[in-house]
């Protein structure tokens, strides 16, 4: 979840994530979290990739 996303409300993000195994909260991330918090998003994706090797 991106807590500074003004395009998708927290409730919308939670509804979309309801079927996911895990939800990660990224503080200070806007709608395009990979731009506003690139390092944190990259770390999250790298962790997911390591789990699925």
C-alpha positions, 0 to 999 in steps of 0.5 A, a space after each residue: 500500500 502506498 500511504 500517500 496515494 491520492 488516486 486510490 483510497 486506503 479502502 480501495 487499496 485494501 480491497 484490491 489486496 484482499 486476495 493477496 498473501 501479503 500486503 506491504 505498506 510503503 510510507 510516503 509513497 504516492 500513486 507511483 511508488 516506484 518513483 516517489 520511493 524507488 529504493 524501498 519498492 526495489 527492495 520489496 520486489 527483490 525480496 519477492 523475487 528471492 522468495 520465488 526462485 
